[in-house]
Amino acid sequence: MTVADGSEPPKRLEGKFLANIVCWILGLGSLIAWNSMLTIEDYYYELFPDYHPSRVLTLVYQPFALGTMVILAYYESRINTRKRNIAGYAIFTLSTFSLIVLDLATSGKGGVGPFVGICAIVACFGLADAHVQGGMVGDLYFMRPEFIQSFFAGLAASGALTSALRLITKAAFDKAKDGLRKGTMLFLAISTFFEFICILLYAYIFPKLAIVKYYRSKAASEGSKTVSADLAAAGIQTQETQAEDRLSNKQLLFQNIDYALDLFLIYVLTLSIFPGFLYENTGEHKLGEWYALVLIAMYNSWDLVGRYVPLIKCIKLGSRKGLMIAILSRFLLIPAFYFTAKYGDQGWMIFLVSFLGLTNGYLTVCVLTVAPKGYKGPEQNALGNLLVIFLLGGIFAGVSLDWLWLIGKKNAF
């Protein structure tokens, strides 16, 4: 396959629509395991009421995700992207299935042992997340912006899907004996199936799409060595080329530091509220045990909507200064959540959670689809990995700050 000059592929190359769909499903699969954990917290709060599951499990997850991502980003130019992504989806599949096995082995009982086992599985989720999210973003960054948008829309869709499935399984087994546990097991089985589908899609379908082969061949001609295995899987032989005057990671970061900080600040704010505050700091309301699940579902649904809003070009925010102002303005949500939890009713809380999700999805896609322009394939891959580090760093900082909401609460620690 020859690579044409210019940034656009020849019109005869087909597969853009299918590539968008596959990117969406791969995005869904890269976060459905973790969103599964978030949406079954009601079950874990029943098993481990004194261990703050939503906060502890999130705090366990993030150091492994961030630490692994830093290592992988440092060596990204020498890592086989195909093996990296397939390994990530495989770890997700096995880890989600392990939650079912652990619950069956312990007969759904609480205690320190089972909780430590869940923490170990969650750590594996962190390892898998670093492999997949950094690998996929780096891979898609030298393709088309709409592939990035589809991938991150899939990330949000995983939250909306898991919330919907959780509400359905909870309702289906609500009156049954041990219904909460049965609904959780069915829910985890469905999530495991989705993860397995992602392995097949990435390994056998995605690399053979004409438009994907074009962009990977183009990246290889610019000196990228991370795509060789995927091109080989698609039946394309490449010759090694040396990247000319490639910018270092340090130079790339300095040139895009505002985008990196944008992602960090978006997720610091979001994860300082979601999910721990929603489970433990919103009080008792008419919805009872359904309240936290409804809040999680509203966040995930509007996060998904927000990731499609930038497709309307007239309202997509592309200004660097405008993005920073909008992102800093979101921090006004912290006092808004505090006073709503203290004095407001559930309607206002649902509105705030929806707005949190909408702005999270919208601003994430705006930043990530604007940032990678003007670089060659190897540089775009490196930049994608660097931005994911700051995204995960923001999540880690956010889940750490989330513990501050417990100050002043009785029996908080």
C-alpha positions in Angstrom: 0.0 0.0 0.0 1.4 3.3 -1.0 1.1 6.5 1.1 -0.1 9.6 -0.7 1.2 13.0 0.2 -0.9 15.3 2.2 -3.0 14.9 5.3 -6.2 13.5 3.7 -6.5 9.9 2.4 -7.5 9.2 -1.1 -11.3 9.2 -1.6 -11.3 5.6 -2.7 -10.4 4.5 0.8 -13.5 3.4 2.6 -14.2 2.5 6.1 -14.4 5.9 7.9 -18.0 5.2 9.2 -17.1 1.7 10.4 -13.8 3.0 11.9 -15.9 5.5 13.9 -18.1 2.7 15.2 -15.2 0.5 16.1 -13.5 3.4 17.9 -16.7 4.0 19.8 -16.9 0.4 20.9 -13.2 0.3 21.9 -13.7 3.5 23.9 -16.7 1.8 25.7 -14.6 -1.3 26.4 -11.7 0.8 27.8 -13.8 2.1 30.7 -16.7 -0.3 31.1 -14.8 -2.4 33.6 -14.1 0.6 35.9 -17.6 2.0 35.4 -18.9 -1.4 36.4 -17.1 -0.9 39.7 -18.7 2.5 40.2 -22.2 1.4 39.4 -22.2 -1.7 41.8 -21.0 0.4 44.7 -24.4 0.0 46.3 -23.7 -3.8 46.5 -20.2 -3.1 48.0 -21.6 -0.6 50.5 -23.9 -3.4 51.7 -20.9 -5.8 52.1 -18.3 -3.3 53.3 -20.3 -0.5 55.0 -17.3 0.8 57.0 -14.6 0.8 54.3 -15.8 3.7 52.1 -15.7 1.5 48.9 -16.3 4.3 46.4 -13.4 6.3 47.7 -11.0 3.5 48.6 -11.4 1.6 45.4 -11.0 4.8 43.3 -7.9 5.7 45.3 -6.4 2.2 44.7 -7.1 2.3 41.0 -5.5 5.6 40.2 -1.9 5.2 41.4 -1.6 2.0 39.3 -3.1 3.7 36.3 -1.0 6.9 36.6 2.3 5.1 37.5 2.0 2.6 34.6 1.0 5.4 32.2 4.1 7.4 33.1 6.4 4.4 32.3 4.6 3.5 29.1 4.7 7.2 27.9 8.4 7.4 28.6 9.0 4.3 26.3 6.1 4.9 23.9 8.3 5.2 20.8 9.6 1.7 21.3 6.5 -0.1 22.4 4.5 -2.3 20.2 1.1 -0.6 20.2 -0.8 -3.7 19.0 0.5 -5.8 21.9 0.0 -3.0 24.3 -3.7 -2.5 23.5 -4.6 -6.2 23.2 -2.9 -6.8 26.6 -4.9 -4.0 28.1 -8.3 -5.3 26.9 -7.3 -8.8 27.9 -6.4 -7.7 31.5 -9.8 -5.9 31.6 -11.6 -9.0 30.6 -9.9 -11.3 33.0 -10.2 -8.8 35.9 -13.9 -8.2 35.4 -14.4 -12.0 35.3 -12.3 -12.3 38.5 -14.8 -10.2 40.4 -17.4 -12.8 39.7 -15.1 -15.6 40.7 -14.1 -13.8 43.9 -17.7 -13.2 44.9 -18.7 -16.8 44.2 -15.7 -18.1 46.1 -16.5 -16.0 49.2 -20.3 -16.6 48.9 -20.9 -12.9 48.7 -19.6 -12.3 52.2 -17.9 -9.1 53.5 -14.8 -8.8 55.6 -11.2 -7.6 55.2 -10.1 -10.6 53.0 -12.7 -10.2 50.2 -12.2 -6.4 50.2 -8.4 -6.8 49.8 -9.1 -9.1 46.9 -11.4 -6.6 45.3 -8.7 -3.9 45.8 -6.1 -6.2 44.0 -8.5 -6.6 41.0 -9.1 -2.9 40.9 -5.3 -2.4 40.8 -5.3 -4.6 37.7 -8.0 -2.3 36.2 -5.5 0.6 36.7 -2.8 -1.3 34.8 -5.2 -2.1 32.0 -6.4 1.4 31.7 -2.9 2.8 31.3 -2.2 0.3 28.5 -5.4 0.9 26.6 -6.2 4.6 27.1 -2.7 5.8 26.4 -2.2 3.3 23.6 -5.5 4.1 21.9 -5.2 7.8 22.2 -1.6 7.8 20.9 -2.7 5.5 18.0 -5.7 7.6 17.0 -3.9 11.0 17.4 -2.2 10.6 14.0 -5.5 9.6 12.3 -8.7 11.8 12.3 -10.1 14.0 15.1 -13.5 12.3 14.7 -11.9 9.0 15.7 -10.7 10.6 18.9 -14.2 12.1 19.5 -15.8 8.7 18.9 -13.4 6.9 21.2 -14.0 9.4 24.0 -17.8 9.3 23.3 -17.5 5.5 23.8 -15.8 6.2 27.2 -18.8 8.2 28.3 -21.2 5.6 26.7 -19.7 3.0 29.0 -20.9 5.0 32.0 -24.3 5.5 30.5 -24.6 1.9 29.5 -23.4 0.5 32.9 -25.8 2.9 34.7 -28.8 1.7 32.6 -27.8 -2.0 33.0 -27.4 -1.5 36.7 -30.8 0.1 37.1 -32.4 -2.7 35.0 -30.7 -5.5 36.9 -31.5 -3.9 40.2 -35.2 -3.6 39.3 -35.3 -7.1 37.8 -34.0 -8.7 41.1 -35.4 -6.1 43.5 -37.9 -8.5 45.1 -35.9 -11.7 44.7 -34.0 -13.3 47.6 -30.4 -12.1 47.5 -31.5 -9.9 44.6 -28.8 -7.2 44.9 -26.1 -9.8 44.6 -27.8 -11.7 41.6 -28.2 -8.4 39.8 -24.5 -7.6 40.3 -23.4 -10.9 39.0 -25.5 -10.6 35.9 -24.2 -7.1 35.4 -20.5 -8.2 35.7 -21.1 -11.0 33.3 -22.4 -8.6 30.6 -19.4 -6.3 31.2 -17.0 -9.2 30.8 -18.6 -10.0 27.4 -18.2 -6.4 26.2 -14.5 -6.5 27.1 -13.9 -9.7 25.2 -15.6 -8.2 22.1 -13.1 -5.4 22.2 -10.2 -7.8 22.0 -11.6 -9.3 18.8 -12.4 -5.9 17.3 -9.0 -4.4 17.9 -7.1 -7.5 16.9 -9.0 -8.5 13.7 -11.3 -5.8 12.4 -9.8 -2.3 13.1 -6.3 -2.9 11.6 -7.8 -4.1 8.3 -10.0 -1.0 7.6 -8.6 0.8 4.6 -8.6 4.3 6.2 -6.8 2.9 9.3 -4.2 1.2 7.1 -3.7 4.5 5.3 -3.0 6.6 8.4 -0.7 3.9 9.9 1.3 3.6 6.7 1.6 7.4 6.7 2.8 7.4 10.3 5.3 4.6 9.5 6.7 6.7 6.5 7.2 9.6 9.0 9.3 7.4 11.3 6.8 5.8 13.6 7.8 2.3 14.8 4.8 1.7 17.0 2.5 0.8 14.1 4.6 -1.9 12.5 2.8 -4.9 14.2 -0.7 -3.5 13.3 0.4 -3.0 9.7 1.8 -6.5 9.6 -1.5 -7.8 10.9 -3.2 -6.0 8.0 -0.8 -7.6 5.5 1.3 -4.5 4.9 5.1 -4.8 5.0 6.9 -1.6 6.0 10.5 -0.5 5.7 12.1 1.1 8.7 12.5 4.9 8.3 14.1 7.4 10.6 12.0 10.2 12.0 13.4 13.5 10.9 13.8 16.2 13.6 11.3 14.8 15.9 10.5 17.0 18.9 11.3 15.5 22.3 8.6 14.8 24.8 9.8 17.8 26.8 9.4 20.1 23.8 6.0 18.7 23.0 4.8 19.2 26.6 6.0 22.8 26.7 4.2 23.6 23.4 1.0 22.0 24.7 1.2 22.7 28.5 -2.1 24.6 28.5 -3.9 21.6 27.0 -2.3 19.3 29.5 -3.3 21.6 32.4 -6.8 21.8 30.9 -7.2 18.0 31.1 -5.7 17.9 34.6 -8.1 20.6 35.9 -11.2 19.1 34.3 -10.7 15.8 36.1 -9.5 17.3 39.4 -12.8 19.0 39.7 -14.9 16.1 38.4 -13.3 13.3 40.5 -13.4 15.5 43.7 -17.1 15.1 43.4 -17.8 12.0 41.4 -18.4 9.3 42.7 -17.5 9.5 46.4 -19.5 12.7 47.3 -22.5 11.4 45.4 -22.6 8.2 47.5 -21.7 9.5 50.9 -22.4 13.3 51.1 -25.8 13.8 49.6 -28.0 12.7 52.5 -31.2 10.8 52.6 -34.0 11.6 50.0 -37.3 10.3 48.7 -35.5 8.0 46.2 -33.9 6.1 49.1 -31.4 3.5 48.0 -32.0 4.4 44.4 -30.8 8.0 44.9 -27.0 7.4 44.4 -27.7 5.2 41.4 -29.9 7.9 39.8 -27.2 10.5 40.4 -24.5 8.3 38.8 -26.8 7.6 35.8 -27.5 11.3 35.3 -23.8 12.1 35.4 -23.0 9.4 32.9 -25.8 10.2 30.5 -25.0 13.9 30.3 -21.3 13.2 30.1 -22.2 11.2 26.9 -24.3 14.0 25.6 -21.5 16.5 26.3 -19.0 14.5 24.1 -21.3 14.9 21.1 -22.0 18.6 21.5 -18.6 19.6 19.9 -19.8 18.0 16.7 -21.9 21.2 16.3 -19.0 23.3 15.0 -20.7 26.7 15.9 -20.6 25.9 19.6 -17.3 24.0 19.7 -14.8 25.8 21.9 -11.4 26.0 20.1 -9.7 29.0 21.7 -6.9 28.2 24.1 -7.8 31.1 26.4 -11.5 30.3 26.2 -10.9 26.7 27.2 -8.9 27.7 30.2 -11.5 30.3 31.3 -14.3 27.7 31.0 -12.4 25.0 32.8 -11.5 27.3 35.7 -15.1 28.5 36.0 -16.2 25.0 36.7 -14.6 25.2 40.1 -17.6 27.2 41.2 -19.4 23.9 41.2 -17.6 23.0 44.5 -19.5 25.5 46.7 -22.6 24.8 44.6 -22.5 21.1 45.5 -21.7 21.8 49.1 -24.7 24.1 49.7 -27.0 22.0 47.6 -26.2 18.9 49.7 -26.7 20.9 52.9 -29.8 22.9 52.0 -31.2 21.8 48.6 -33.5 19.0 47.6 -32.8 16.1 45.2 -34.0 18.0 42.1 -31.3 20.6 42.5 -28.7 17.9 43.1 -29.7 16.0 40.0 -29.5 19.2 38.0 -26.0 19.9 39.3 -24.8 16.4 38.6 -26.1 16.6 35.1 -24.3 19.9 34.5 -21.1 18.4 35.9 -21.3 15.5 33.4 -22.3 17.7 30.5 -19.3 20.1 31.0 -16.9 17.2 31.7 -17.7 15.5 28.4 -17.9 18.7 26.3 -14.6 20.2 27.5 -12.7 16.9 27.3 -13.5 16.4 23.7 -12.9 20.1 22.9 -9.4 19.9 24.3 -8.4 16.5 22.8 -9.7 17.2 19.3 -7.9 20.6 19.1 -4.6 19.7 20.6 -2.8 17.3 18.1 -2.6 19.5 15.0 0.6 20.3 13.2 2.8 17.3 14.1 4.0 14.2 12.4 2.9 10.7 13.4 5.5 9.9 16.0 5.0 13.3 17.7 1.2 12.9 17.7 1.5 9.5 19.3 3.8 10.9 22.0 1.6 13.9 22.6 -1.4 11.6 23.0 0.4 9.7 25.7 1.5 12.8 27.5 -2.0 14.3 27.6 -3.4 11.0 29.0 -0.8 11.3 31.8 -2.2 14.7 32.8 -5.8 13.4 32.5 -5.0 10.4 34.8 -3.0 12.8 37.1 -6.1 15.0 37.4 -8.2 11.9 38.2 -5.7 10.8 40.9 -5.6 14.3 42.4 -9.4 14.5 42.3 -10.0 11.2 44.1 -7.5 12.2 46.7 -9.2 15.6 47.3 -12.5 13.8 47.5 -11.6 12.6 51.0 -11.8 16.2 52.2 -15.6 16.1 52.0 -15.5 13.6 55.0 -14.0 16.3 57.3 -16.5 17.0 60.0 -18.6 13.9 59.4 -19.3 11.6 62.2 -17.7 8.2 61.9 -16.0 9.4 58.7 -12.7 7.5 59.4 
